[in-house]
């Protein structure tokens, strides 16, 4: 008796499974796991709460929707710079201290 058959017998479930049926079930289980993994990869990213890096995604989604909801042709350079600077400061203010963003 296989381990699966033994466990099923112990749990009170009657079993009519032979090794061929068990192999089929294991193969089906593996197929379903692969399909599940594929489906999870197709799920769009979260747009609320916090992502895996601790970024408040809902804050940034709302900010982007509010601030950039008009055509870019309507922005003055200083306006869009302020929008992105605020976003940068909120995301990680230390980035603004990096050499690339510092002036002499």
Secondary structure, DSSP 8 states (H G I E B T S, - for coil): --HHHHHHHHTT------HHHHHHHHHHHHHHHHHHHHHHHHS----SSB-TTS-BHHHHHHHHHHHTSS-GGG--HHHHHHHHHHHHHHHHGGGGGSGGG---
